[in-house]
Amino acid sequence: MKRTLGVCYYPEHWPEEQWQEDAARMAALGLTWVRIGEFAWIKMEPEPGRYDWSWLDRAVETLGRHGLQVVLGTPTATPPRWMLDRHPDMLAVDAQGRTRDFGSRRHYDFSHLGYRVECARIVQAMAERYGKNPHVAAWQTDNEYACHDTVLSYSPAALSAFREWCAQRYQSPDALNRAWGNVFWSMEYDSFDQIGLPNLTVTEANPAHVMAFRRFASDEVVRFNRLQTEIIRKYSPAPIAHNYMGAVTDFDHFDTGADLDIASWDSYPLGFLSDRIPATEAHKLRFLRQGDPDFQAFHHDLYRAVGRGRWWIMEQQPGPVNWAPYNPDPLPGMARLWAWEAFAHGAEAVCYFRWRQAPFAQEQMHAGLLRPDSAPAPAFEEAALVARELAAMPDQSTARADVGLVFDYASAWAWQTQPQGRGFDHLWLAFHMYKGLRRLGLNVDILPPDTADLSDYPLVLAPGVATLSEGFLRALAAHKGQSIIGPRSNSKTVEFSTPVPLPPNLPGMSATVARVESLPPQMPVPLRDGGAFLHWREKVETTASVVEATTDGFPALIASGGLHYLTGWPDEVALDRILAAACTRAGLGIERLPEGLRRRDSATHRFLFNYNAEQVSWNGTEIPAAGVVWHKL
Ligand code: GAL
């Protein structure tokens, strides 16, 4: 498949006289895709029921005339102000009970039935008008579900939808009481109408109640998205994408992904490092202008799984952003490196955000490919270079990875609901393991939790997966390779109680987690062979063989054949050793990479990415600072 570049563009922000020149410059730059429309509801429907498509027709036509293909976004993330007059109760409510008001974006509640009808109406009108337009070659639903913490709402609309959801799931209040363990603290309900949302309780709400609410909220996003995809599909053969985010686990992306053709995500490496990634100050400073060397790759692999192989970057950081605590300028070369890294992980397209920096409103400090005065910004030339390189590069395809790493959204909710110790988090545990694999030069596939066939993977990891599905357990029993499960995996039932027999209940392994403890960062538990457990450790009773032990005499890693259970959160030293040994047993070749240097194989090429601000030489290859090199395999 030929890989392509694109850009996000807002024709409604610029005088129409400028569109022609913009389109010509995009085409000359070598771009294929232009995403438009996703915030333009007020221009499409200036008053309720009065549509104005003329400007959008001309914008699509202008882009199309220059050979560009349009990704058309549905505008449902930004309902116009008039919508509130029609539906004053459509706004979401935060956990403190405060309404999240108009004046920015994403001001809607996923459960509001009236707003859903309005969304269906505008999507239908768009799909009817553009469904057969030859220039509209892809769709995007809404924009970044979950952005600005918008999945959980404690509104009246959410409350009645949640009661309905509970009635469907549990069928009787009795069954719900039993499932949640409501006999504890006399929390039993006689009817579904008595059930509230799990906010504003005196102390923590029942974790089973919170988990049910998280599942419900995720299902509401899926339903909202499906409403749009079902309409678009009636009118358009073009593939449908949504643009997901980095480090966002508020809804199950595998579930939304099942209704979409392409997963895409918005990659802002410098913003993420400054704002989201737990890392030391030294790490944040070292990679300030490059981003974390693994964070983008982790999401590339995650969204490749969410998209069942088809994925894009819908928004790529081109320069300083506006929303992180500090907003540094990327090192020269990074706008190219980030794009190539995405392609090496199988991206079909990379679209830069945005074409021209806006001189007004919230994002006026956010860079684009062009400055506000239309002169090229530094990333412009880098994008041009990538376009030329792509043209010269033979088609790429993704290779099967060495390692499968399970990632599970419900586990993210589980440990947020009941962390038991500060710092225990599914995303960051999975990311920690991912980093360990990448330091050894391995290629990773991220696997959904219901993966039922592991036979492609010599090594499988399932860290902190709260409930292992029956299908996965069967696959594990049949797996001939090496696997490392845990810590904390299979330690909850689906309804968030402790299973008896006690965890981990893995096929063919006799082991019981008899005691767990969580630990402050200053109090690691050392391992006999070096390194330590951080945050979390379990004391396991077992007849399985003990591969690693703590210095206080408890099993740290146990094995029954190729199946291993890990009883704590290993620090880097312990993790590197445990992974290296597992790779050796699995017959996987490893090569320890220098800090900041990362490697990725496609089916035909080996890529080396240097996230350092200095040149690195490795195995006789010089990789320039913020540079990428590749050779044929
Ligand atoms: C994304 C969003 C864009 C823009 C961008 C700025 O989260 O989808 O609309 O706001 O961030 O970095």
Residues whose N, C-alpha, C, O or C-beta is under 5 A from the ligand:
A	BS01	GAL	E144 D266 V321
